[in-house]
Structure formats: C-alpha cells, structure tokens
Amino acid sequence: MPHLTTGTPEHTALQALAERMGAAEFTARLRAEHQMRARRGVGHSRGWFRFEHYWDFYGVIRSCLKLTGLWARAHRNYFDIQVVRNEVVLARLPAAFDGFTILQLTDLHADLHPDFSAAVRRVIAPLQYDVMALTGDFRTCTYSDHSGATEATIEMLKAVEVPRYAILGNHDSLAKVPVLEAAGIQFLLNEHAVLRRGDAALYLVGIDDPNYYKSYNFEHALAGVPDDACKVLLSHSPETYRAAQQFGFDFLMAGHTHGGQICLPGGRVLVHDHSSPRHVLSGVWREGRLQGYTSRGTGASGLPVRLNCMPEVTLHVLRCAGR
C-alpha cells in the first residue's frame, strides 16, 4: 500500500474514505488494489471475467463472431440500449413513496467505446425518475488508469438533475470516488442515504464490492437504520442475496453478470463467474421476503458486443402493497 505523510491532503482524503467504509474494509480494498496493479489483473475472478487481462481471449471471441457473420449484429446490439420497467411491490414502503422511481445503470465500462456515452445520454434523456443508482464497474479493465472511464461517466451524466448514488464494482478503484463525487455523484461506501418525502423515509443502502475485493460490511452500512424501515440495497453482484435477506432488506439491485453478454437464443447464459446461482443472474428474482433484480448491464466488458442479451437501463417503480 502507498505510504502517505500524515496531514497531507492525500492522507486526509484516505482517512475520510476509511471512516466511511470501515477501517478494516478500507485497508483490505487498498491492499487488494495495490496487489491487482502489481499482478496486472491476473487471478482477478472466475469464469468469463478472469480472462479480461488476456486480450487474445477477446481476439478469439471477435474472430468467432466475424467468422459466423454475427459481429455486425452483436456490435449494433451494444448501442441498442433497452429501457426496462420493473414494478416492485414492497410491504413496508411508506405510502408517500408509492410510485417512487429509481433509474439503475450498471456495468457501464464507459471507456470501452468513444460513442457509448452519447448513446446512453440519448436513451436516458426522455426518462422520468426520482433518483439514479449506479451499481458499479465504471471502467473496462481492472488495473488500468481510471481517468478515461471517469471522464466518460461525467460526460454521460452531466445533464442528469436528480440525485445520483453509486457503489464501486470489481473493476473500480477508490481513486475515482473523489473525482466523481466532485461531479455530484454520491458514493455509498458501506453507507446509507435517507430519502425523504414529508415525514416518510426510504433508506438506500450501498455496500462495497462483494465479488473480488469483498470489502463490504452490512453492519457498517446499516448503522443507524431502523430495523423496521423499508430498505433498498445496492450491491454490485447479486451474490449477497442470502445475507441481504437475513439483514432485512426489502429490495436488492445488482449488476456484474451482464446477463451473460453473449448468450444462446432465449438469453441462456453461456459463461458466468459462478459467484451466484443461475436464478439470480438476470432479471427479477426472490429470496424469502427479499425481492431482487439483476440488470443485464448497460455497457459491455472486453468487446463492444451483445448477442441474445440486450443492454439495459432499468426503471424500478416502487409500489405500496395493496395499491
């Protein structure tokens, strides 16, 4: 880990992040980021995602798509971002929040293609929603400079006027947090935000990456949140679904899986990292009283292609039970 002189702006900024995340989680993530840079991503994950540092792997995928005549179609699909509407009936949702809408963007990998930011802007410009939630993976690689993806994200979201909340994914580094927060995007680093309508409150909780960094802490994130409150969780990967149910969350929003990105007809996932069972890899799912949604992702990883798995932005419309 880098050594910083006490009292410097960099040291003060890191201290603030440690307090927000929890000291143990902050130290673990910073150490893992340092090791990631030293190894240049080797051993980062399982399944499809462990090959992201082997560019020849993506060359093979590109060649296969071109040889089968599917490259042009898959590349067009990358820009054909779908707007998905998901109505979620929550028993504990305060009546004042009936119809409250969260726009979810996830897995932007915003530096993968120069035209991607404009494509996202066109899709989200006419949409109506109350807050935006960004559920991680802003850049393409896991160990490279983050500035290109950060600038593309800022450009993409510059016209958004509602509150924007975000969490980090397994492709992200802590270094992007101060820059994006200066641009008005609030990160939830094992933290929560209280959304209010009159006297009613809805709790939006964000945890740090549970997939590679495993720097999440539910107890830290829920400190001060009433047990009986309605709670929406932002988790980069859906693999936290069992723990989220045990901690009393009402709704979980996730990404990470890309829905498979390149799938068989009908959306059958070919390759995934096995961190989550198939029933939570894409779309709507349930675990006990916890409801969940795993987005197929807004961008793409490795190559700007999608096959039998369209990219999406998701409007989650919260509804009170019995209405």
HELIX and SHEET records of a PDB file:
HELIX    1   1 PRO A    9  MET A   21  1                                  13    
HELIX    2   2 ALA A   23  ARG A   39  1                                  17    
HELIX    3   3 GLY A   47  PHE A   51  5                                   5    
HELIX    4   4 TRP A   55  LEU A   67  1                                  13    
HELIX    5   5 TRP A   71  PHE A   79  1                                   9    
HELIX    6   6 ALA A   95  PHE A   97  5                                   3    
HELIX    7   7 PHE A  116  ILE A  124  1                                   9    
HELIX    8   8 SER A  147  LEU A  157  1                                  11    
HELIX    9   9 LYS A  176  ALA A  182  1                                   7    
HELIX   10  10 PHE A  218  LEU A  222  1                                   5    
HELIX   11  11 PRO A  238  THR A  240  5                                   3    
HELIX   12  12 TYR A  241  GLN A  246  1                                   6    
HELIX   13  13 HIS A  258  GLY A  260  5                                   3    
HELIX   14  14 ARG A  278  VAL A  280  5                                   3    
SHEET    1   A 6 GLN A  82  LEU A  90  0                                        
SHEET    2   A 6 GLU A 312  CYS A 320  1                                        
SHEET    3   A 6 THR A 101  LEU A 105 -1                                        
SHEET    4   A 6 VAL A 131  THR A 135  1                                        
SHEET    5   A 6 ARG A 164  ILE A 167  1                                        
SHEET    6   A 6 ILE A 185  PHE A 187  1                                        
SHEET    1   B 6 GLU A 191  ARG A 197  0                                        
SHEET    2   B 6 ALA A 200  GLY A 206 -1                                        
SHEET    3   B 6 LYS A 231  LEU A 234  1                                        
SHEET    4   B 6 PHE A 251  ALA A 254  1                                        
SHEET    5   B 6 LEU A 290  THR A 294  1                                        
SHEET    6   B 6 GLY A 283  GLU A 287 -1                                        
SHEET    1   C 2 CYS A 263  LEU A 264  0                                        
SHEET    2   C 2 ARG A 268  VAL A 269 -1                                        
END                                                                             
